[in-house]
Amino acid sequence: MSLITKPTIYGNQRIRCVLPQRIVEYFQLDFSFVNPEINVESAEVKLYQKLFPLKKIPTLIDIDYKTGKQFHLTEVIAILYYLLEPLAVEKKDAFAKQIIGSSLQEKTEVLKWLSFVNSDFQFPLVNSMNQIRGTENYNKSVFDSNIAKIESIIDNVFTPRLTAYTYLVGEDITLADFFAATWFLRGFGFIWDKKWAQKHPAVLRWFNTVSKHEFVAPIFKDFALLDQLPSPVPKKKEQKPKKEKAPQASKKEKASKPAEEAEEAEPAPEKKARHPLEALGKSSKFVLDEWKRQYSNQDTRPVALPWFFENFDPSEWSVWRVDYKYNDELTMTFMSNNLVGGFFNRLSGSVKYMFGCLVVYGENNDNGIVGAVLVRGQDFKPAFEVAPDWESYAYTKLDVTNEDDKKFIENMWAWDEPVAVDGVKKEIADGKVLK
């Protein structure tokens, strides 16, 4: 099982992974940081998939170099303490000791706030964010209820505490402040704007103070309050089930039926519109479902990609380069990846006719979105226009017989090579698969 030779933390750009990574960087700990969604065929990621079948992040594997034994750990709070406790106790690091708590009372206070933020505060916040970015269907009553829960927590928990104290656990900054502030960063990115901040001066004072601390400053370096809140993605209207046909009444009964009752009778529901690509019929040579199985179950470069190019039928399918048009507006890479996730969610109506990957390349405040997508037919529009935001992307048809185009497709679907932008190679930070 020992496929790794160095202690490793598995995570991505999601906010719960930010602090473990920052601890490793700040204290220069002997841990590698591996994104399990990139280079999925690597030994490190295969080990992650085997040891952590629930695919939780962050997760940690430590190694005792003397015995070779491995220690496996999940849950962000446990991982934070596993990293910081030896620094405070064994290495006598004063800052590590301060942020986890010097006394039993301080330690339990820190843990109290960590647990509270990671449950009561995080759940309604994540649900609200997901509805705004389109990864969950928008439901007004649920959305409003979650916003009300968040505001109640702000008004009844955070504001009184931060009015009376500088930080969450008294007058010294702790891990509780750093952890909570990362989640507040999410809130300021989705549900709070400048007007909200002005109405909550104690919270804003605390957030600004914590975010400027050298330990976490790189996470918040380009933070700016929203001028205007983003709108939630509307929930798709569901078709009502067709009612069973009632027994036909006699002419006499029909005549005696009150006019009001006749007016209230529901019209027959409209038939669900067929997808325009359905008219093309089934592909006679290239079977999309089989390709998706190859991609999911086989090694990408040595097996899956050769299968694709051997079986691809250009008369029935086409491959398109997809570029996000507004890369200069992108900030945090995790937010760019969420944008991709929302776009793919809204393409669900066409997923029977599509496959592809969009990746986020670069780093925070200097990143972009690009990818390659396979579609049925020779026109991209019927597949993509089911998503309201499809026009935010540019589409360029690729020629699989052209070596440069073929290499681009391979790189987009394998995720193991940097993306070349204006001659400069930029590493892939994250991405999504549409299948």
C-alpha positions as CSV (number, residue, x, y, z in Angstrom):
1,M,0.0,0.0,0.0
2,S,3.0,2.3,0.5
3,L,2.7,4.2,-2.8
4,I,4.0,7.5,-1.3
5,T,7.3,8.3,0.4
6,K,6.4,11.6,1.9
7,P,3.6,12.8,4.2
8,T,0.7,14.1,2.0
9,I,-2.4,16.3,2.3
10,Y,-5.1,15.8,-0.3
11,G,-7.2,18.8,-1.1
12,N,-8.2,21.3,-3.7
13,Q,-9.2,25.0,-3.8
14,R,-12.3,24.6,-1.7
15,I,-12.2,26.8,1.4
16,R,-11.9,24.0,3.9
17,C,-8.6,23.0,2.3
18,V,-7.0,26.5,2.5
19,L,-5.9,26.5,6.1
20,P,-4.1,23.1,6.1
21,Q,-2.2,24.1,3.0
22,R,-1.3,27.5,4.6
23,I,-0.1,25.9,7.8
24,V,2.2,23.7,5.7
25,E,3.5,26.7,3.8
26,Y,3.9,29.0,6.7
27,F,5.6,26.6,9.1
28,Q,7.5,24.8,6.3
29,L,6.2,21.4,7.2
30,D,7.3,18.2,5.4
31,F,4.1,17.6,3.6
32,S,3.2,17.4,-0.1
33,F,-0.1,18.9,-1.2
34,V,-1.9,16.8,-3.8
35,N,-5.2,17.7,-5.6
36,P,-7.0,14.4,-6.1
37,E,-9.0,15.7,-9.0
38,I,-5.8,16.3,-11.1
39,N,-3.5,13.6,-12.4
40,V,-6.1,11.0,-11.4
41,E,-3.9,8.2,-12.8
42,S,-0.9,9.0,-10.5
43,A,0.1,6.7,-7.6
44,E,-0.7,9.3,-5.0
45,V,-4.3,9.8,-6.3
46,K,-4.9,6.1,-6.7
47,L,-3.9,5.6,-3.1
48,Y,-6.3,8.4,-2.0
49,Q,-9.1,6.7,-3.9
50,K,-8.4,3.4,-2.2
51,L,-7.9,4.7,1.4
52,F,-10.7,7.3,1.3
53,P,-13.6,5.9,-0.6
54,L,-15.9,8.7,0.5
55,K,-13.4,11.1,-1.3
56,K,-13.4,13.6,1.5
57,I,-11.2,16.6,1.5
58,P,-9.0,17.6,3.1
59,T,-7.4,14.2,4.1
60,L,-4.0,13.5,5.4
61,I,-1.5,10.7,5.3
62,D,1.5,10.9,7.6
63,I,4.5,8.5,7.6
64,D,6.7,7.4,10.4
65,Y,10.1,7.4,8.6
66,K,11.6,5.0,11.2
67,T,8.9,2.3,11.0
68,G,7.3,3.1,7.6
69,K,3.8,3.1,9.2
70,Q,1.1,5.3,7.8
71,F,-1.4,7.4,9.7
72,H,-4.6,8.4,7.9
73,L,-6.8,11.3,9.0
74,T,-10.0,13.0,7.7
75,E,-12.0,16.1,8.8
76,V,-10.6,19.5,8.6
77,I,-10.6,20.4,12.4
78,A,-8.7,17.2,13.3
79,I,-6.2,17.8,10.5
80,L,-5.6,21.4,11.7
81,Y,-4.8,20.2,15.2
82,Y,-2.7,17.3,14.0
83,L,-0.5,19.8,12.1
84,L,-0.3,22.5,14.9
85,E,-0.1,20.5,18.1
86,P,3.4,19.2,17.6
87,L,4.6,22.7,16.7
88,A,3.1,24.1,20.0
89,V,4.1,21.2,22.3
90,E,7.3,19.6,20.8
91,K,8.9,22.6,19.0
92,K,7.6,25.2,21.5
93,D,6.5,27.5,18.7
94,A,4.9,30.5,20.5
95,F,2.5,31.4,17.6
96,A,1.3,27.8,17.2
97,K,0.7,27.6,20.9
98,Q,-1.2,30.9,20.9
99,I,-3.6,30.0,18.0
100,I,-4.6,26.6,19.3
101,G,-5.0,27.9,22.9
102,S,-2.5,28.0,25.7
103,S,-4.8,26.7,28.5
104,L,-7.4,24.1,28.6
105,Q,-10.1,26.7,28.6
106,E,-8.7,28.5,25.6
107,K,-8.3,25.3,23.7
108,T,-11.9,24.3,24.3
109,E,-13.1,27.8,23.3
110,V,-11.2,27.5,20.1
111,L,-12.7,24.1,19.4
112,K,-16.1,25.4,20.2
113,W,-15.9,28.1,17.6
114,L,-14.3,25.8,15.0
115,S,-17.2,23.3,15.5
116,F,-19.8,26.0,15.4
117,V,-18.5,27.5,12.2
118,N,-18.0,24.1,10.5
119,S,-21.7,23.1,11.2
120,D,-24.3,25.7,12.2
121,F,-22.8,28.5,10.2
122,Q,-21.4,26.6,7.3
123,F,-24.5,24.6,6.3
124,P,-26.9,27.5,5.5
125,L,-24.0,29.4,3.9
126,V,-23.0,26.6,1.6
127,N,-26.6,26.0,0.6
128,S,-27.1,29.7,-0.2
129,M,-23.9,29.9,-2.3
130,N,-24.8,26.7,-4.2
131,Q,-28.1,28.2,-5.2
132,I,-26.5,31.4,-6.3
133,R,-23.9,29.7,-8.5
134,G,-26.3,27.2,-9.9
135,T,-24.9,23.9,-8.5
136,E,-28.2,23.5,-6.7
137,N,-31.6,24.4,-8.1
138,Y,-32.9,27.8,-6.8
139,N,-35.8,27.4,-4.4
140,K,-36.9,30.8,-3.0
141,S,-38.3,29.6,0.3
142,V,-35.3,27.4,1.1
143,F,-32.9,30.2,0.0
144,D,-34.7,32.9,2.1
145,S,-34.8,30.5,5.1
146,N,-31.0,29.9,4.9
147,I,-30.3,33.6,4.6
148,A,-32.5,34.2,7.6
149,K,-30.5,31.6,9.6
150,I,-27.2,33.2,8.6
151,E,-28.4,36.7,9.6
152,S,-29.6,35.3,12.9
153,I,-26.2,33.9,13.6
154,I,-24.5,37.1,12.7
155,D,-26.9,39.2,14.8
156,N,-27.1,37.0,17.8
157,V,-23.6,35.3,18.0
158,F,-20.9,37.1,16.0
159,T,-21.9,40.7,16.4
160,P,-22.3,40.6,20.3
161,R,-19.1,38.7,20.7
162,L,-17.0,40.9,18.3
163,T,-18.5,44.1,19.9
164,A,-17.3,43.0,23.3
165,Y,-14.0,41.4,22.3
166,T,-11.3,42.0,19.6
167,Y,-11.3,38.3,18.6
168,L,-13.6,35.3,19.0
169,V,-11.6,33.9,21.9
170,G,-10.7,37.1,23.8
171,E,-8.0,39.6,22.9
172,D,-5.5,37.3,21.1
173,I,-6.0,36.0,17.6
174,T,-6.5,32.2,17.3
175,L,-7.2,29.4,14.9
176,A,-10.9,30.1,15.4
177,D,-10.6,33.6,13.8
178,F,-8.6,32.3,10.9
179,F,-11.0,29.4,10.2
180,A,-14.1,31.6,10.6
181,A,-12.6,34.4,8.4
182,T,-12.1,31.9,5.5
183,W,-15.8,31.1,5.6
184,F,-16.7,34.8,5.8
185,L,-14.6,35.2,2.7
186,R,-17.2,32.9,1.0
187,G,-20.0,35.0,2.4
188,F,-18.5,38.2,1.1
189,G,-18.2,36.6,-2.3
190,F,-21.8,35.6,-2.6
191,I,-24.4,36.9,-0.1
192,W,-22.9,40.1,1.5
193,D,-22.1,43.4,-0.3
194,K,-20.8,46.9,0.8
195,K,-24.2,47.9,2.2
196,W,-24.3,44.8,4.4
197,A,-20.8,45.4,5.6
198,Q,-21.6,49.0,6.6
199,K,-24.5,47.7,8.7
200,H,-22.2,45.3,10.5
201,P,-19.1,47.4,11.6
202,A,-18.0,45.0,14.4
203,V,-17.9,42.0,12.0
204,L,-16.2,44.1,9.3
205,R,-13.5,45.4,11.7
206,W,-12.8,41.8,12.9
207,F,-12.7,40.4,9.3
208,N,-10.3,43.2,8.1
209,T,-8.0,42.7,11.1
210,V,-7.8,38.9,10.7
211,S,-7.5,38.9,7.0
212,K,-4.4,41.2,7.2
213,H,-2.5,39.0,9.6
214,E,0.7,37.7,7.9
215,F,-0.3,34.0,8.5
216,V,-3.4,34.2,6.3
217,A,-2.8,37.5,4.3
218,P,-2.0,35.6,1.0
219,I,-5.5,34.0,1.1
220,F,-7.2,37.4,1.3
221,K,-4.6,39.5,-0.6
222,D,-7.1,40.8,-3.3
223,F,-10.3,40.7,-1.3
224,A,-12.8,43.4,-2.2
225,L,-16.4,44.0,-1.1
226,L,-19.1,43.4,-3.7
227,D,-20.8,46.4,-5.1
228,Q,-23.8,44.3,-6.1
229,L,-25.0,40.9,-5.1
230,P,-25.2,38.1,-7.7
231,S,-28.7,36.7,-8.4
232,P,-29.6,33.1,-7.7
233,V,-30.0,30.8,-10.8
234,P,-33.8,30.3,-11.2
235,K,-35.0,26.8,-10.6
236,K,-36.2,25.1,-13.7
237,K,-40.0,24.8,-13.9
238,E,-41.1,21.2,-13.6
239,Q,-43.7,19.7,-16.0
240,K,-46.8,18.7,-14.2
241,P,-47.7,15.0,-14.5
242,K,-50.5,14.4,-17.0
243,K,-53.8,13.7,-15.3
244,E,-55.7,10.5,-16.0
245,K,-58.6,11.1,-18.4
246,A,-61.9,11.2,-16.4
247,P,-64.8,9.1,-17.6
248,Q,-66.8,11.0,-20.2
249,A,-70.0,12.6,-18.8
250,S,-73.3,12.4,-20.5
251,K,-74.4,15.4,-22.6
252,K,-77.1,16.2,-20.0
253,E,-74.5,16.3,-17.2
254,K,-72.2,18.5,-19.2
255,A,-74.9,21.0,-19.8
256,S,-75.7,21.2,-16.1
257,K,-72.1,21.8,-15.1
258,P,-71.6,25.3,-13.6
259,A,-69.7,27.7,-15.8
260,E,-67.3,28.6,-13.0
261,E,-66.2,24.9,-12.7
262,A,-65.7,24.7,-16.4
263,E,-63.4,27.7,-16.4
264,E,-61.3,26.3,-13.6
265,A,-60.6,23.1,-15.4
266,E,-56.9,22.9,-16.2
267,P,-55.8,22.8,-19.9
268,A,-54.0,19.7,-21.1
269,P,-50.3,20.0,-20.3
270,E,-48.1,20.8,-23.2
271,K,-45.9,18.0,-24.5
272,K,-42.3,18.2,-23.5
273,A,-40.2,19.7,-26.3
274,R,-37.7,17.3,-27.8
275,H,-34.1,18.1,-27.8
276,P,-33.0,19.4,-31.3
277,L,-30.2,16.8,-31.4
278,E,-32.6,14.0,-31.0
279,A,-33.5,14.4,-34.7
280,L,-30.0,13.2,-35.6
281,G,-30.8,9.7,-34.2
282,K,-28.3,7.3,-32.6
283,S,-24.7,7.4,-33.7
284,S,-24.0,4.4,-35.9
285,K,-20.3,4.1,-35.3
286,F,-19.1,6.1,-32.2
287,V,-21.0,5.2,-29.0
288,L,-20.9,8.0,-26.5
289,D,-21.7,5.9,-23.4
290,E,-18.9,3.5,-24.3
291,W,-16.5,6.4,-24.6
292,K,-17.6,7.7,-21.2
293,R,-17.0,4.2,-19.7
294,Q,-13.5,4.1,-21.3
295,Y,-12.7,7.5,-19.9
296,S,-14.0,6.7,-16.4
297,N,-12.5,3.3,-16.0
298,Q,-9.3,3.2,-18.1
299,D,-5.9,5.0,-17.8
300,T,-6.5,8.3,-19.7
301,R,-3.4,8.6,-21.9
302,P,-2.3,5.0,-22.5
303,V,-5.8,3.5,-23.0
304,A,-8.8,5.9,-23.1
305,L,-7.5,8.5,-25.5
306,P,-6.2,6.1,-28.1
307,W,-9.6,4.4,-28.0
308,F,-11.3,7.7,-28.6
309,F,-9.3,8.7,-31.7
310,E,-9.5,5.2,-33.1
311,N,-13.3,5.1,-32.8
312,F,-14.2,8.8,-33.3
313,D,-16.5,9.5,-36.3
314,P,-16.1,13.0,-37.6
315,S,-19.2,12.7,-39.8
316,E,-21.5,12.4,-36.7
317,W,-19.5,14.2,-34.0
318,S,-17.4,17.3,-33.5
319,V,-15.0,18.5,-30.9
320,W,-14.9,22.2,-29.8
321,R,-12.5,24.3,-28.0
322,V,-14.4,26.3,-25.3
323,D,-12.9,29.6,-23.9
324,Y,-14.4,31.7,-21.2
325,K,-14.7,35.2,-22.6
326,Y,-14.2,37.2,-19.4
327,N,-11.0,35.7,-17.8
328,D,-9.9,39.2,-16.7
329,E,-12.9,39.2,-14.3
330,L,-11.9,36.0,-12.6
331,T,-10.3,36.1,-9.1
332,M,-9.9,33.1,-6.9
333,T,-9.4,29.8,-8.7
334,F,-12.0,28.0,-6.5
335,M,-14.6,30.6,-7.6
336,S,-13.6,30.0,-11.3
337,N,-14.1,26.3,-10.8
338,N,-17.4,26.9,-9.2
339,L,-18.4,28.9,-12.3
340,V,-17.5,25.9,-14.4
341,G,-19.6,23.6,-12.2
342,G,-22.6,25.9,-12.5
343,F,-22.2,26.0,-16.3
344,F,-22.1,22.2,-16.5
345,N,-25.1,21.9,-14.2
346,R,-27.1,24.0,-16.6
347,L,-25.9,21.8,-19.5
348,S,-27.6,18.8,-17.9
349,G,-30.3,18.8,-20.6
350,S,-27.7,18.1,-23.3
351,V,-25.5,15.6,-21.4
352,K,-26.7,12.7,-23.5
353,Y,-25.1,14.4,-26.5
354,M,-21.9,15.7,-25.0
355,F,-18.7,15.0,-23.2
356,G,-15.8,17.2,-22.2
357,C,-13.6,19.0,-19.7
358,L,-13.1,22.6,-18.8
359,V,-10.0,23.4,-16.7
360,V,-9.0,26.4,-14.6
361,Y,-5.4,27.3,-15.3
362,G,-3.1,29.8,-13.5
363,E,-3.4,31.0,-9.9
364,N,-5.5,33.3,-7.7
365,N,-6.2,36.6,-9.5
366,D,-4.5,35.4,-12.6
367,N,-6.4,32.5,-14.0
368,G,-8.6,31.5,-16.9
369,I,-11.0,28.8,-18.1
370,V,-10.6,26.7,-21.3
371,G,-11.5,23.2,-22.4
372,A,-12.4,20.7,-25.1
373,V,-16.0,19.4,-25.5
374,L,-17.3,16.7,-27.8
375,V,-20.8,17.2,-29.2
376,R,-23.2,15.3,-31.4
377,G,-23.4,16.8,-34.9
378,Q,-21.4,19.6,-36.5
379,D,-22.9,22.6,-34.7
380,F,-22.1,23.5,-31.1
381,K,-25.1,25.7,-30.5
382,P,-27.9,23.1,-30.1
383,A,-25.9,21.4,-27.4
384,F,-24.8,24.5,-25.5
385,E,-27.8,26.8,-25.8
386,V,-29.7,24.9,-23.1
387,A,-27.5,26.8,-20.6
388,P,-28.6,30.5,-20.1
389,D,-24.9,31.6,-19.9
390,W,-23.7,29.7,-23.0
391,E,-22.8,33.0,-24.7
392,S,-20.2,33.8,-22.0
393,Y,-18.0,31.3,-23.9
394,A,-16.3,31.3,-27.3
395,Y,-16.4,28.1,-29.4
396,T,-13.8,27.0,-32.0
397,K,-14.1,23.8,-33.9
398,L,-11.2,21.5,-33.7
399,D,-9.8,19.1,-36.3
400,V,-8.8,15.8,-34.7
401,T,-6.5,15.0,-37.7
402,N,-4.5,18.2,-36.9
403,E,-1.6,17.3,-34.5
404,D,-1.9,20.6,-32.6
405,D,-5.6,20.2,-32.2
406,K,-5.3,16.6,-31.2
407,K,-2.6,17.4,-28.6
408,F,-4.9,20.2,-27.2
409,I,-7.8,17.7,-26.8
410,E,-5.5,15.2,-25.1
411,N,-4.2,17.7,-22.7
412,M,-7.6,19.0,-21.8
413,W,-8.9,15.5,-21.1
414,A,-5.8,14.2,-19.3
415,W,-5.1,17.3,-17.1
416,D,-1.5,16.4,-16.8
417,E,0.2,19.1,-18.9
418,P,0.3,22.9,-18.4
419,V,-1.9,25.2,-20.5
420,A,-0.1,27.4,-23.0
421,V,-1.4,31.0,-22.9
422,D,0.3,33.4,-25.3
423,G,3.4,31.3,-25.2
424,V,3.5,31.1,-21.4
425,K,2.8,27.7,-19.7
426,K,0.4,27.9,-16.8
427,E,-0.4,25.0,-14.5
428,I,-3.9,23.5,-14.2
429,A,-5.3,24.5,-10.8
430,D,-8.7,22.7,-11.1
431,G,-11.4,21.6,-13.5
432,K,-14.6,19.7,-14.1
433,V,-15.7,16.8,-16.3
434,L,-19.0,16.9,-18.2
435,K,-20.2,13.3,-18.6
